[in-house]
């Protein structure tokens, strides 16, 4: 977590000698060569040692920030007669743009500055001081760990780009760093904002112009003390320096290289031809873990590259491409950085990916089957190399879900639960978004799921109300945490609509599964429906006073057989509570009603009633029609809008009559009907005529699915569109 | 997590065990008895585990390749023959090969070594192998640690005292250490008899083969489930947070996300989530595969017919192309989704993300994911055309922001040419000309490459002299203006060389129609 690579201090020498030319010439007057004669081409330009050092260190940072946008921090220091600290360890300072701006302000070294008062030593001392400074991450870890805060380590690396005089000079620099660490550690021990350095890696890069002999010899990593190790690289300026720093960034941050080969690209000149290109990417070496472990690194197409310094694994661009709705078994995803970010093949590949497309990558094999081992894909403007599992799965051939518990049940409310899932989709909230109760967004998500599932029958035949389009407005609202007055009104309208349906004896989608004959009578159907609706609303009655009002509305409006009314009165006396006249004392009866509903359904579905301890109400299919069928409105002022609604209900309730001799004739009509997506039903003509309950000859159609298809070959059916409101 | 049973079938395994009763047992019989018990347990409670059987002496042989057919395994066990001396190193190498061939190197495996603790003599003995372990050349490396994540369980048909009398115990402990401490040594307690071998294998079963039962919850909808293979504890950061994290037995769904939004996330491991029926006695009935006894079948049919939340969830996830985000513990999440295998069967699968507050950069911090309905505006759009994912990072990556890199000469040349190309098309290309010019200027200033600014200024001045007579008069003005500005910048004068400052097109009398608006 806090390894040496957590903190990197760059120290770049800004003394007058760094203004010296690298003697690597660059021709920038290319265009004129083929053009008009008589024009003398401009002299080539050459970068200074300083320019070489800066652009290579910037490239190091570019790769680092691409692959590790967080946790790996850079502090950039420039040293001449004084120290210029260009940024801090803060995460917001970690980007190349800020550094470039700061570097521009420093400018190139001034060759006329007095060399005597200039030294890279100032920078090295500042780097050690800086490594002692605590980073945000270290601070956070120490704060959370409290007692064991000492587990948080402080390690770091100093990369010094300079032009040294000799090996003795190098040793002098090393000694200075070692002494400074010892000094600073003493200081740090007594401070809260400082931490002693436990381990420091010093990487000295001596840069000298091309065509000169080096005065400093290369030296491998050597422990100078238990805290400090040092290594020396003596490199010629220009591309040698660039490739050295590229190798270093890979070593320092455990990077590895992958070359994507066979990328088809349109030619710039000839748009209709395409050629294959290669692009080299850097990423964390774990993306190659499978190759490394299996010893397949060479088999997988790894080749030593021209420089002879590093290896790259070759993976082949693979067609067909994959789509985003496929969920791959991916064991790792690592950010990438192209080695040659501005080259045309690189930018073509990265733009292709940034536009949202993904590419599967294949291991080139001499023979045998194609093995797809990786995938390139971008997420939010960042490109990742995904590692895909390419070996046999231990989970193959599992028992199908249909063979297990609940697997034989066929009428799950799959579509409804899909809708439920869409309503419960997640979205990111800003860090400060904590609600009044101090709950994080994820806790709010859980409590929403709890509310939404208080009453949620899993199968179609267990529910009536969720099969009715007419109930949808209420069912959608009642689960909410807060209701507006308008919401309450909508719920009440839903209830009145149901009352109206009952008055007109509209058939209900009651399950006839398991019932012999024609199933329950119409009035019983409504009783079951009302009971279920009450169960749903009661589950939410504690949420707010407005939820309570919805329940009150149902209790006031719903139909009840006469004996129930009497029992109610008795119950009210017993309860002896303050009661609005409109309420009709529902509270005491609620338990009974639930039981009633359960019992009736139990008869139909041959399921055992679990709430048998509740008192059983004497009620049979033969009981007389309920007397009180007129809706009682909860409050006077809500009556006017309800009336108009009522009228509307009459006007749009469409009965579509179809005469069909065969089932096949019915279905096309249904599908063409504008309400086809809603819950529709085809009823046996005779059932409809004498207003009886729906018989087995009726077909139910919901979302185009026919759930009961036993129909006489030649009957007249009527299509009834329910819930058209 | 597949299992390899590595059974010692050297001659020493035929040593008799002194039992008070009438029948005389060999150690081999005890080993077979213990393994039979293990296989029976797996066949009933862990039946999706792939197990293979390898017997070894001086040579090794794969008796049963990875299989879920415990009858075959049992049969092979019953027909075991006796061979010569123990040579563990070769056998472990064999196990390593067998596992890698079948599962690669990323799949965790359990190796159950059953031996009497007589680990051979001379060359090929474990003692000899361990003594030379540091002197190996690359292609003769000791097989431990295995290249795949593994647990090595050593089942000794011997008691601890016996093993401690020789150096066997030390050697076996060294073996576990070589495997990174992953594993355990079991010895028999008390006299060597059927009872003590049972208790030893019982401990192994408890340790390594106890099924993981949990409750899957989505608000008030719940289902009892078995998670297979069982999720193992995970240690994230050895240094700062060394306590291993375990998956809790309450798997709580927190919400749902589209497959396209979660977009093939990296996962630690994958597990089947199998609904189980917990009967009244408290023991569970099978997880779906066909059963032998009639009674069980009927119970299974009963369980099949009562609605189960897992089946509903699976169906809807499959139809909608979504995943359910599930909380596995504090700061640890996973996802549930429908996984179809090649045979058109599909199943509810759970993948575990890396523990931590932000396992997937494109989803952001997990604790900050909340219900979309809480947002002021529907983040998915009224017609489902939008998505709040992926989250955009604060800074663009280098490949997404047109950075300037001149490490290769060609990079610099391309940038200079772009300016010249646009210079020839002035005033139409004024905007692009200045955009490219300013990009080059910024980089040159940052890199302290003032020489380049002078050079490009000269190039532009020359372009100015080479303009054809037909050229728009504005072109000459813009070129000389740009050249002059570059020269001023190359002086390092802070008035002209500020990084954030841009060279703006010169306002000329012609610029009105020339598109030379300020940038």
Boltz contact constraints between the chains, C-beta under 6 A:
constraints:
  - contact:
      token1: [A, 1]
      token2: [B, 237]
      max_distance: 6.0
  - contact:
      token1: [A, 1]
      token2: [B, 239]
      max_distance: 6.0
  - contact:
      token1: [A, 1]
      token2: [B, 240]
      max_distance: 6.0
  - contact:
      token1: [A, 26]
      token2: [B, 409]
      max_distance: 6.0
  - contact:
      token1: [A, 26]
      token2: [B, 412]
      max_distance: 6.0
  - contact:
      token1: [A, 28]
      token2: [B, 413]
      max_distance: 6.0
  - contact:
      token1: [A, 28]
      token2: [B, 416]
      max_distance: 6.0
  - contact:
      token1: [A, 28]
      token2: [B, 455]
      max_distance: 6.0
  - contact:
      token1: [A, 30]
      token2: [B, 413]
      max_distance: 6.0
  - contact:
      token1: [A, 31]
      token2: [B, 417]
      max_distance: 6.0
  - contact:
      token1: [A, 31]
      token2: [B, 420]
      max_distance: 6.0
  - contact:
      token1: [A, 42]
      token2: [B, 455]
      max_distance: 6.0
  - contact:
      token1: [A, 42]
      token2: [B, 458]
      max_distance: 6.0
  - contact:
      token1: [A, 45]
      token2: [B, 451]
      max_distance: 6.0
  - contact:
      token1: [A, 45]
      token2: [B, 452]
      max_distance: 6.0
  - contact:
      token1: [A, 45]
      token2: [B, 455]
      max_distance: 6.0
  - contact:
      token1: [A, 50]
      token2: [B, 448]
      max_distance: 6.0
  - contact:
      token1: [A, 51]
      token2: [B, 447]
      max_distance: 6.0
  - contact:
      token1: [A, 51]
      token2: [B, 448]
      max_distance: 6.0
  - contact:
      token1: [A, 51]
      token2: [B, 449]
      max_distance: 6.0
  - contact:
      token1: [A, 54]
      token2: [B, 447]
      max_distance: 6.0
  - contact:
      token1: [A, 55]
      token2: [B, 447]
      max_distance: 6.0
  - contact:
      token1: [A, 59]
      token2: [B, 407]
      max_distance: 6.0
  - contact:
      token1: [A, 62]
      token2: [B, 398]
      max_distance: 6.0
  - contact:
      token1: [A, 66]
      token2: [B, 397]
      max_distance: 6.0
  - contact:
      token1: [A, 66]
      token2: [B, 398]
      max_distance: 6.0
  - contact:
      token1: [A, 69]
      token2: [B, 393]
      max_distance: 6.0
  - contact:
      token1: [A, 95]
      token2: [B, 395]
      max_distance: 6.0
  - contact:
      token1: [A, 100]
      token2: [B, 446]
      max_distance: 6.0
  - contact:
      token1: [A, 101]
      token2: [B, 499]
      max_distance: 6.0
  - contact:
      token1: [A, 103]
      token2: [B, 446]
      max_distance: 6.0
  - contact:
      token1: [A, 104]
      token2: [B, 445]
      max_distance: 6.0
  - contact:
      token1: [A, 104]
      token2: [B, 446]
      max_distance: 6.0
  - contact:
      token1: [A, 104]
      token2: [B, 499]
      max_distance: 6.0
  - contact:
      token1: [A, 107]
      token2: [B, 448]
      max_distance: 6.0
  - contact:
      token1: [A, 107]
      token2: [B, 492]
      max_distance: 6.0
  - contact:
      token1: [A, 108]
      token2: [B, 448]
      max_distance: 6.0
  - contact:
      token1: [A, 141]
      token2: [B, 240]
      max_distance: 6.0
  - contact:
      token1: [A, 151]
      token2: [B, 240]
      max_distance: 6.0
  - contact:
      token1: [A, 242]
      token2: [B, 407]
      max_distance: 6.0
  - contact:
      token1: [A, 290]
      token2: [B, 105]
      max_distance: 6.0
  - contact:
      token1: [A, 293]
      token2: [B, 105]
      max_distance: 6.0
  - contact:
      token1: [A, 293]
      token2: [B, 147]
      max_distance: 6.0
  - contact:
      token1: [A, 294]
      token2: [B, 105]
      max_distance: 6.0
  - contact:
      token1: [A, 324]
      token2: [B, 260]
      max_distance: 6.0
  - contact:
      token1: [A, 325]
      token2: [B, 259]
      max_distance: 6.0
  - contact:
      token1: [A, 325]
      token2: [B, 260]
      max_distance: 6.0
  - contact:
      token1: [A, 325]
      token2: [B, 321]
      max_distance: 6.0
  - contact:
      token1: [A, 327]
      token2: [B, 259]
      max_distance: 6.0
  - contact:
      token1: [A, 327]
      token2: [B, 264]
      max_distance: 6.0
  - contact:
      token1: [A, 327]
      token2: [B, 337]
      max_distance: 6.0
  - contact:
      token1: [A, 328]
      token2: [B, 264]
      max_distance: 6.0
  - contact:
      token1: [A, 330]
      token2: [B, 264]
      max_distance: 6.0
  - contact:
      token1: [A, 330]
      token2: [B, 266]
      max_distance: 6.0
  - contact:
      token1: [A, 332]
      token2: [B, 266]
      max_distance: 6.0
  - contact:
      token1: [A, 333]
      token2: [B, 266]
      max_distance: 6.0
  - contact:
      token1: [A, 338]
      token2: [B, 399]
      max_distance: 6.0
  - contact:
      token1: [A, 341]
      token2: [B, 398]
      max_distance: 6.0
  - contact:
      token1: [A, 341]
      token2: [B, 399]
      max_distance: 6.0
  - contact:
      token1: [A, 341]
      token2: [B, 405]
      max_distance: 6.0
  - contact:
      token1: [A, 342]
      token2: [B, 405]
      max_distance: 6.0
  - contact:
      token1: [A, 342]
      token2: [B, 411]
      max_distance: 6.0
  - contact:
      token1: [A, 350]
      token2: [B, 399]
      max_distance: 6.0
  - contact:
      token1: [A, 354]
      token2: [B, 400]
      max_distance: 6.0
  - contact:
      token1: [A, 379]
      token2: [B, 362]
      max_distance: 6.0
  - contact:
      token1: [A, 379]
      token2: [B, 390]
      max_distance: 6.0
  - contact:
      token1: [A, 380]
      token2: [B, 362]
      max_distance: 6.0
  - contact:
      token1: [A, 380]
      token2: [B, 390]
      max_distance: 6.0
  - contact:
      token1: [A, 380]
      token2: [B, 391]
      max_distance: 6.0
  - contact:
      token1: [A, 380]
      token2: [B, 392]
      max_distance: 6.0
  - contact:
      token1: [A, 381]
      token2: [B, 392]
      max_distance: 6.0
  - contact:
      token1: [A, 381]
      token2: [B, 396]
      max_distance: 6.0
  - contact:
      token1: [A, 381]
      token2: [B, 400]
      max_distance: 6.0
  - contact:
      token1: [A, 382]
      token2: [B, 397]
      max_distance: 6.0
  - contact:
      token1: [A, 386]
      token2: [B, 264]
      max_distance: 6.0
  - contact:
      token1: [A, 391]
      token2: [B, 103]
      max_distance: 6.0
  - contact:
      token1: [A, 391]
      token2: [B, 104]
      max_distance: 6.0
  - contact:
      token1: [A, 392]
      token2: [B, 103]
      max_distance: 6.0
  - contact:
      token1: [A, 394]
      token2: [B, 2]
      max_distance: 6.0
  - contact:
      token1: [A, 394]
      token2: [B, 50]
      max_distance: 6.0
  - contact:
      token1: [A, 395]
      token2: [B, 272]
      max_distance: 6.0
  - contact:
      token1: [A, 398]
      token2: [B, 272]
      max_distance: 6.0
  - contact:
      token1: [A, 398]
      token2: [B, 347]
      max_distance: 6.0
  - contact:
      token1: [A, 399]
      token2: [B, 288]
      max_distance: 6.0
  - contact:
      token1: [A, 399]
      token2: [B, 289]
      max_distance: 6.0
  - contact:
      token1: [A, 400]
      token2: [B, 345]
      max_distance: 6.0
  - contact:
      token1: [A, 401]
      token2: [B, 311]
      max_distance: 6.0
  - contact:
      token1: [A, 401]
      token2: [B, 314]
      max_distance: 6.0
  - contact:
      token1: [A, 401]
      token2: [B, 347]
      max_distance: 6.0
  - contact:
      token1: [A, 403]
      token2: [B, 288]
      max_distance: 6.0
  - contact:
      token1: [A, 404]
      token2: [B, 274]
      max_distance: 6.0
  - contact:
      token1: [A, 404]
      token2: [B, 275]
      max_distance: 6.0
  - contact:
      token1: [A, 404]
      token2: [B, 288]
      max_distance: 6.0
  - contact:
      token1: [A, 405]
      token2: [B, 275]
      max_distance: 6.0
  - contact:
      token1: [A, 405]
      token2: [B, 277]
      max_distance: 6.0
  - contact:
      token1: [A, 405]
      token2: [B, 303]
      max_distance: 6.0
  - contact:
      token1: [A, 405]
      token2: [B, 308]
      max_distance: 6.0
  - contact:
      token1: [A, 406]
      token2: [B, 307]
      max_distance: 6.0
  - contact:
      token1: [A, 406]
      token2: [B, 308]
      max_distance: 6.0
  - contact:
      token1: [A, 406]
      token2: [B, 311]
      max_distance: 6.0
  - contact:
      token1: [A, 407]
      token2: [B, 304]
      max_distance: 6.0
  - contact:
      token1: [A, 408]
      token2: [B, 304]
      max_distance: 6.0
  - contact:
      token1: [A, 408]
      token2: [B, 305]
      max_distance: 6.0
  - contact:
      token1: [A, 409]
      token2: [B, 307]
      max_distance: 6.0
  - contact:
      token1: [A, 412]
      token2: [B, 312]
      max_distance: 6.0
  - contact:
      token1: [A, 412]
      token2: [B, 315]
      max_distance: 6.0
  - contact:
      token1: [A, 414]
      token2: [B, 315]
      max_distance: 6.0
  - contact:
      token1: [A, 414]
      token2: [B, 316]
      max_distance: 6.0
  - contact:
      token1: [A, 414]
      token2: [B, 319]
      max_distance: 6.0
  - contact:
      token1: [A, 417]
      token2: [B, 312]
      max_distance: 6.0
  - contact:
      token1: [A, 417]
      token2: [B, 316]
      max_distance: 6.0
  - contact:
      token1: [A, 418]
      token2: [B, 316]
      max_distance: 6.0
  - contact:
      token1: [A, 418]
      token2: [B, 319]
      max_distance: 6.0
  - contact:
      token1: [A, 418]
      token2: [B, 320]
      max_distance: 6.0
  - contact:
      token1: [A, 421]
      token2: [B, 256]
      max_distance: 6.0
  - contact:
      token1: [A, 421]
      token2: [B, 316]
      max_distance: 6.0
  - contact:
      token1: [A, 421]
      token2: [B, 320]
      max_distance: 6.0
  - contact:
      token1: [A, 421]
      token2: [B, 322]
      max_distance: 6.0
  - contact:
      token1: [A, 424]
      token2: [B, 255]
      max_distance: 6.0
  - contact:
      token1: [A, 424]
      token2: [B, 256]
      max_distance: 6.0
  - contact:
      token1: [A, 425]
      token2: [B, 256]
      max_distance: 6.0
  - contact:
      token1: [A, 425]
      token2: [B, 372]
      max_distance: 6.0
  - contact:
      token1: [A, 426]
      token2: [B, 255]
      max_distance: 6.0
  - contact:
      token1: [A, 426]
      token2: [B, 257]
      max_distance: 6.0
  - contact:
      token1: [A, 426]
      token2: [B, 369]
      max_distance: 6.0
  - contact:
      token1: [A, 427]
      token2: [B, 372]
      max_distance: 6.0
  - contact:
      token1: [A, 427]
      token2: [B, 375]
      max_distance: 6.0
  - contact:
      token1: [A, 427]
      token2: [B, 379]
      max_distance: 6.0
  - contact:
      token1: [A, 427]
      token2: [B, 388]
      max_distance: 6.0
  - contact:
      token1: [A, 428]
      token2: [B, 364]
      max_distance: 6.0
  - contact:
      token1: [A, 428]
      token2: [B, 368]
      max_distance: 6.0
  - contact:
      token1: [A, 428]
      token2: [B, 369]
      max_distance: 6.0
  - contact:
      token1: [A, 428]
      token2: [B, 388]
      max_distance: 6.0
  - contact:
      token1: [A, 428]
      token2: [B, 391]
      max_distance: 6.0
  - contact:
      token1: [A, 429]
      token2: [B, 368]
      max_distance: 6.0
  - contact:
      token1: [A, 429]
      token2: [B, 370]
      max_distance: 6.0
  - contact:
      token1: [A, 440]
      token2: [B, 367]
      max_distance: 6.0
  - contact:
      token1: [A, 441]
      token2: [B, 368]
      max_distance: 6.0
  - contact:
      token1: [A, 441]
      token2: [B, 369]
      max_distance: 6.0
  - contact:
      token1: [A, 441]
      token2: [B, 370]
      max_distance: 6.0
  - contact:
      token1: [A, 442]
      token2: [B, 254]
      max_distance: 6.0
  - contact:
      token1: [A, 442]
      token2: [B, 367]
      max_distance: 6.0
  - contact:
      token1: [A, 442]
      token2: [B, 369]
      max_distance: 6.0
  - contact:
      token1: [A, 444]
      token2: [B, 370]
      max_distance: 6.0
  - contact:
      token1: [A, 444]
      token2: [B, 371]
      max_distance: 6.0
  - contact:
      token1: [A, 445]
      token2: [B, 254]
      max_distance: 6.0
  - contact:
      token1: [A, 445]
      token2: [B, 255]
      max_distance: 6.0
  - contact:
      token1: [A, 445]
      token2: [B, 370]
      max_distance: 6.0
  - contact:
      token1: [A, 445]
      token2: [B, 371]
      max_distance: 6.0
  - contact:
      token1: [A, 446]
      token2: [B, 254]
      max_distance: 6.0
  - contact:
      token1: [A, 448]
      token2: [B, 371]
      max_distance: 6.0
  - contact:
      token1: [A, 449]
      token2: [B, 218]
      max_distance: 6.0
  - contact:
      token1: [A, 449]
      token2: [B, 219]
      max_distance: 6.0
  - contact:
      token1: [A, 450]
      token2: [B, 219]
      max_distance: 6.0
  - contact:
      token1: [A, 453]
      token2: [B, 219]
      max_distance: 6.0
  - contact:
      token1: [A, 453]
      token2: [B, 220]
      max_distance: 6.0
  - contact:
      token1: [A, 453]
      token2: [B, 221]
      max_distance: 6.0
  - contact:
      token1: [A, 454]
      token2: [B, 220]
      max_distance: 6.0
  - contact:
      token1: [A, 458]
      token2: [B, 307]
      max_distance: 6.0
  - contact:
      token1: [A, 458]
      token2: [B, 312]
      max_distance: 6.0
  - contact:
      token1: [A, 459]
      token2: [B, 307]
      max_distance: 6.0
